């Protein structure tokens, strides 16, 4: 297992001072867990070691809240913060709270224009929407583990009037390239979006990304920008990797994602995140 290290950033051979506190932002799917949703024992142990070392570990994921919580629990993170819905929702973790967490920020948007444009151009499109109350609404019996809760079936026109935190679009008919071409032709505006590794699209409010939420938390926590580390693998991680003082792309990431990072580690199937985490303790 090897890591390519940019000499301007702290690498895996560096010894981190016991007094140095890093903000460590970790993607979930393709980083902490593989595409079957499995977290290896080595990843779990390494993540817990970073938490125990006193660093500010923040899970930053495209998943919604219900699907974030099991990851937080798996790595032993009981206090601090979490970013979900690609930056649309930020939570504070506190074991004294009834559920162990509370929402401290939520950014919503009008999904109507984007939904209408995509319905006309994406063949076989299925739509799901996370609303301002945390419910998931979907067409075509669309359900995914990243929603965290069971989606309620509605007709397409019901989605147009909802207040959205996150919109997901998936096609069962288009190839990944056909899907990407259709998104480009739709000319989406007034939103932020990222195309996934399959025919999958995540949409958030304009200017909302994992990086925007993390920067707000960094400023609140008073952690120097140079002491930020981020690990991810998807197009929705690009802004986060550029934002971090030390951005690390997973080995299976596309070239455009790797280009946004300072380093490239091994793939998720080789526990690539472990080497990065171990370099911090």
C-alpha positions, -999 to +999 in steps of 0.1 A: +000+000+000+015+033-011+006+069-009+018+096-032+026+126-010+028+163-020+058+176+000+041+208+008+016+190+030+020+167+060+024+132+047+023+097+061+059+097+072+054+128+093+050+126+131+021+147+143+028+167+174+007+156+204-004+192+207-015+196+170-052+193+165-065+186+130-099+189+114-103+156+096-131+154+071-140+119+059-163+109+031-183+077+036-191+057+004-160+048-014-138+060+014-148+046+048-170+019+033-169+001+000-196+002-026-213-027-008-215-006+023-189-026+042-164-009+066-134-031+073-121-037+108-088-019+099-107+012+088-129+012+119-099+009+142-079+036+124-108+060+125-114+054+162-077+060+168-080+094+152-111+102+173-093+090+205-063+112+196-085+143+200-086+154+164-119+171+152-132+143+130-162+152+108-180+128+086-188+147+054-212+127+032-237+129+005-259+106+026-288+120+045-289+122+083-304+087+089-276+071+069-249+092+085-257+082+121-246+046+118-212+056+105-207+081+134-215+053+158-193+028+141-162+049+146-170+059+182-177+096+174-200+108+202-193+146+202-184+171+176-201+177+142-213+159+111-221+171+076-247+153+055-267+158+023-236+171+006-234+201+029-272+208+031-274+197+067-250+201+096-255+184+129-239+187+163-231+155+182-237+155+219-243+124+241-264+145+265-291+151+238-321+127+236-310+114+202-273+121+206-274+149+179-292+180+168-295+198+135-277+232+137-279+242+100-301+233+070-301+249+036-331+245+014-339+254-022-367+254-048-362+221-068-389+229-094-368+243-123-341+216-120-366+188-118-386+201-148-354+204-169-342+169-160-376+152-165-376+163-201-340+151-209-331+121-187-345+088-201-360+065-174-354+091-147-364+084-111-365+112-086-362+114-048-362+145-027-353+152+010-376+179+022-371+205+049-387+182+076-363+154+068-388+133+049-379+115+016-404+117-012-398+097-044-412+086-077-412+051-093-407+034-059-372+048-058-354+038-026-317+039-017-297+032+015-282+067+014-317+082+022-315+067+057-353+064+059-380+048+038-390+071+009-427+079+005-441+075-030-455+106-046-462+117-081-437+139-099-458+171-096-458+168-058-420+172-058-422+204-077-439+222-048-416+208-020-389+227-001-358+206-008-326+200+010-314+173-014-326+160-047-315+127-062-319+117-098-312+082-111-317+065-145-323+029-150-321+032-188-293+056-196-256+047-197-233+068-174-222+088-205-257+093-218-268+104-183-239+129-180-247+143-215-284+147-205-274+166-174-251+189-194-280+196-219-303+204-191-283+235-183-290+234-146-287+268-128-294+281-093-282+248-078-250+229-070-248+193-084-224+164-087-227+133-109-219+100-091-200+070-103-231+056-120-261+072-136-267+092-104-271+129-097-271+147-063-285+183-063-282+209-035-288+246-031-265+269-050-231+273-034-238+244-010-211+217-009-193+196+017-166+223+016-190+252+024-203+234+054-168+224+066-154+259+062-182+272+084-173+246+111-136+253+107-141+290+114-164+283+144-139+258+158-110+282+152-088+256+135-061+269+112-069+262+075-035+246+071-045+220+097-074+205+077-073+170+062-100+156+038-103+122+022-128+114-006-134+097-039-163+112-057-171+143-078-190+156-048-157+156-029-138+178-053-145+211-035-137+195-002-103+181-014-094+216-028-105+232+004-084+211+027-048+218+036-042+182+029-066+167+004-064+130-002-081+112-031-089+075-029-071+053-054-102+043-074-113+079-079-116+094-113-087+115-126-106+148-121-110+140-084-073+130-081-063+162-097-081+182-070-061+165-043-026+168-028-022+130-025-036+098-038-039+068-015-048+032-022-083+022-032-112+016-008-108-021-014-072-019-002-083+002+029-065+033+014-079+056+041-061+037+068-027+050+059-039+085+060-056+081+093-026+064+109-004+093+098-024+115+122-018+095+154 
